[in-house]
Amino acid sequence: MNMDDMVLISVDDHLIEPPNMFDQHTPAKFKGRMPHVVQGPQGEDMWMIGDMPVPNIALNAVAGRRPEEYGFEPTGFAQLRKGTYDVHSRIGDMNVNGQLAGLNFPSFVGVGGQTLEKVQDRELGLAIVRAWNDWHIDEWCGAYPGRFIPVGIVSNWDPIAAAEEVRRIAKKGCYAISFPPNPCLSKLPSLHNPLWDPLWKACSDTGVVVCLHIADASNAVPSIESPVDVMIANMPVSLYATATDLTFSPILRKFPDIRFALSEGGVGWIPHFLERIDYVHERHVWTNQDFGGMKPSELFLKHVYTCFIDDKVGIKVRHDAGLSKMTWECDYPHSDSTWPKAPETLWPSIKDIPDEEIDMITHLNAMKAFQFDPFKHMKKEDCTVGALRAQASDVDLSFTNTEGKGVPPAQHTGPVTFGDVTGQLSKMLDVGAKS
């Protein structure tokens, strides 16, 4: 196999919701109260849900910028590459990257739907959940069958309604939801609480994968004085804590058919994690954990998919990390993304492993996990890196001319700290705050 022969399916990309997304999905009862885009006092674009402002329209959507401008947070659609919010342009950006398909997580509603937890009218919140899912499945993914893996959001505040939504979207062909990796941060029940059981049962019954995407930096940074590099470096392995919590929770034992995905977590750390949880279980018998004769590592490997952007160590230890559950991600349009050179970045790490293992990592495992078959819509020979790039000769890859627009990461020239970025993002992520 050559680089151009790969078939690339990313299990972690992101979309920026376009301003008109709710036009066809607004129940008459909530006309005028559904999310819509307005201009703020400084000319910035922001979403409004009723009278609640949501300043974050496009967190870290920096694809197309010069690397030295990655730290400037976008504050308007005019600062974004069109492929972030326009599905037709997104296909061009995927083609130029040699990428067949992608799973696109939300933005303004929160990567796991967390923003909607702050909507006080729960009926309105549920209507937004359903509208977001219908737009995503029918309009975004439906525009190009075989190019997008649908992912839904649910009413995190209501497990019963969340379970009903899982069953509804599964009937529409959506076999993934995004869920907070630590619901306690939103003052919701923990993964150990049986209140979530209706949701887990619905996912188990329908084959819907629960995606736990990195979202919390609290475990990633020692102090506000730490360079922001510390947070960026630690964010993927912050899912180590989530993986441990999940494995020792009752969920995987109570629901033997349920599947989870650790989104944007990397894989190189997995073998040590598996060794550690087995050691703890064997050594600390006093904790009264009963795995029914299985090792914790066996339970994890049965139920949990992992993914990576560029992980040379992970490829080397792929058999110890669970090859059958390893998947690849591009993370477009975020600053960690390897777009538009994903094939050139990935290939050196995998070119010497067997072709069948390359196929597992680059697309087959993802297809199995999400019940997704792009080859029903396209011939396989038209899905390769080389074939897709041949269709992208008209895609403009010149840098986006933002002229330093957006919120800067710091007001000084020294190393940017976590405290600097916390200040930068505080207003953008302060849902409901009045300008």
BELLINVEN-V322866 format. One record per pair of residues at least 12 apart in sequence whose C-alpha atoms are under 8 Angstrom apart, sorted by sequence separation. I is the first residue (numbers start at 1). J is the second residue. If there is no record, write none. Layout:
i-><I/I>
j-><J/J>
This chain:
i-><22/35/36/45/61/62/154/330/409/22/35/36/60/61/116/137/221/22/34/35/59/60/136/137/152/217/220/281/410/34/35/58/59/136/220/281/409/20/33/34/58/136/408/19/33/57/58/63/64/152/278/407/19/32/33/57/62/63/133/217/220/278/308/56/57/61/62/133/216/219/243/277/278/306/307/308/309/132/133/277/305/306/307/308/309/132/214/217/301/304/305/306/307/308/309/152/214/216/274/275/305/307/309/61/150/151/154/156/239/274/129/150/151/152/153/154/214/301/129/149/150/151/152/153/154/214/129/150/151/152/153/239/151/238/236/237/309/46/126/236/237/309/45/46/125/235/236/44/45/157/175/177/179/181/44/45/156/175/176/177/178/179/180/181/237/166/175/176/177/178/179/180/181/240/244/327/328/174/175/176/177/178/179/181/315/323/326/327/328/130/137/163/167/176/178/180/310/315/326/327/328/133/159/163/166/167/170/310/324/327/137/159/162/163/166/309/312/323/324/117/159/160/163/164/170/253/311/323/327/116/117/159/160/163/167/267/326/327/17/113/117/159/163/166/266/267/325/16/112/113/248/265/266/267/324/16/113/114/166/262/265/266/343/113/260/261/262/263/264/265/266/268/104/259/260/261/262/263/264/266/267/268/16/101/102/103/104/258/259/260/261/262/264/266/268/269/101/102/103/104/105/253/257/259/268/271/100/101/102/103/104/252/267/268/59/101/103/212/214/248/266/58/209/210/211/212/213/214/247/268/271/57/58/207/208/209/210/211/212/213/214/270/271/56/57/200/204/207/208/209/210/211/212/213/214/252/267/270/56/204/205/207/209/211/213/247/87/204/205/247/268/54/191/201/204/267/191/200/203/204/87/91/192/201/181/191/192/200/192/267/182/191/47/181/305/113/264/112/113/114/18/52/111/112/113/264/16/17/18/111/112/15/16/111/117/14/15/49/114/105/10/13/14/15/17/8/9/12/13/14/15/16/17/34/8/9/10/11/12/13/14/15/16/17/7/8/9/10/11/12/13/14/15/16/7/8/9/10/11/12/14/35/30/34/27/112/112/111/111/26/25/22/25/22/25/21/22/21/11/209/209/208/231/227/228/229/227/228/227/228/226/227/228/225/226/224/225/226/228/176/224/225/175/223/224/175/224/221/149/149/146/146/147/146/145/146/146/146/145/146/97/97/96/97/98/97/98/97/93/84/12/11/12/70/63/63/61/62/63/61/62/63/60/61/62/101/60/61/63/60/63/100/100/99/100/98/99/98/97/98/100/98/99/95/98/98/96/97/95/96/95/96/11/95/96/95/96/96/92/93/92/118/11/12/13/115/10/11/12/13/14/10/11/12/13/14/15/9/10/11/12/13/14/81/8/9/10/12/13/14/80/10/79/79/79/79/79/75/76/74/75/72/74/75/64/66/72/73/74/64/65/66/72/73/64/65/69/72/73/64/65/72/73/65/71/72/71/4/3/3/3/3/2/1/6/7/10/6/9/10/1/8/9/7/8/11/6/7/9/55/56/55/56/54/55/54/55/7/8/54/55/7/8/54/6/7/53/54/5/6/52/53/4/5/52/53/4/5/52/53/3/4/4/41/40>
j-><34/47/48/57/73/74/166/342/421/35/48/49/73/74/129/150/234/36/48/49/73/74/150/151/166/231/234/295/424/49/50/73/74/151/235/296/424/36/49/50/74/152/424/36/50/74/75/80/81/169/295/424/37/50/51/75/80/81/151/235/238/296/326/75/76/80/81/152/235/238/262/296/297/325/326/327/328/152/153/297/325/326/327/328/329/153/235/238/322/325/326/327/328/329/330/174/236/238/296/297/327/329/331/84/173/174/177/179/262/297/153/174/175/176/177/178/238/325/154/174/175/176/177/178/179/239/155/176/177/178/179/265/178/265/264/265/337/75/155/265/266/338/75/76/155/265/266/75/76/188/206/208/210/212/76/77/188/207/208/209/210/211/212/213/269/199/208/209/210/211/212/213/214/273/277/360/361/208/209/210/211/212/213/215/349/357/360/361/362/165/172/198/202/211/213/215/345/350/361/362/363/169/195/199/202/203/206/346/360/363/174/196/199/200/203/346/349/360/361/155/197/198/201/202/208/291/349/361/365/155/156/198/199/202/206/306/365/366/57/153/157/199/203/206/306/307/365/57/153/154/289/306/307/308/365/58/155/156/208/304/307/308/385/156/303/304/305/306/307/308/309/311/148/303/304/305/306/307/308/310/311/312/61/146/147/148/149/303/304/305/306/307/309/311/313/314/147/148/149/150/151/299/303/305/314/317/147/148/149/150/151/299/314/315/107/149/151/260/262/296/314/107/258/259/260/261/262/263/296/317/320/107/108/257/258/259/260/261/262/263/264/320/321/107/108/251/255/258/259/260/261/262/263/264/265/303/318/321/108/256/257/259/261/263/265/299/140/257/258/300/321/108/245/255/258/321/246/255/258/259/143/147/249/258/239/249/250/258/251/326/242/251/108/242/369/178/329/178/179/180/85/119/178/179/180/331/84/85/86/179/180/84/85/180/186/84/85/119/186/178/99/102/103/104/106/98/99/102/103/104/105/106/107/124/99/100/101/102/103/104/105/106/107/108/99/100/101/102/103/104/105/106/107/108/100/101/102/103/104/105/107/128/124/128/127/212/213/213/215/131/131/131/134/132/135/132/135/135/149/369/370/370/418/415/416/417/416/417/417/418/417/418/419/417/418/417/418/419/421/370/418/419/370/418/419/371/420/418/370/372/372/373/374/374/374/375/376/377/377/378/339/340/340/341/342/342/343/343/340/333/263/263/264/335/332/333/332/333/334/333/334/335/333/334/335/374/334/335/337/335/339/383/384/384/385/384/385/385/385/386/388/387/388/385/388/389/388/389/388/389/389/391/307/391/392/392/393/395/392/395/395/431/327/328/329/431/327/328/329/330/331/328/329/330/331/332/333/328/329/330/331/332/333/400/328/329/330/332/333/334/400/331/400/401/402/405/406/405/406/405/406/404/406/407/397/399/405/406/407/398/399/400/406/407/399/400/404/407/408/400/401/408/409/402/408/409/409/343/343/344/347/351/351/351/358/359/362/359/362/363/355/362/363/362/363/366/362/363/366/427/428/428/429/428/429/429/430/383/384/430/431/384/385/431/384/385/431/432/384/385/431/432/384/385/432/433/385/386/433/434/385/386/387/435/435>
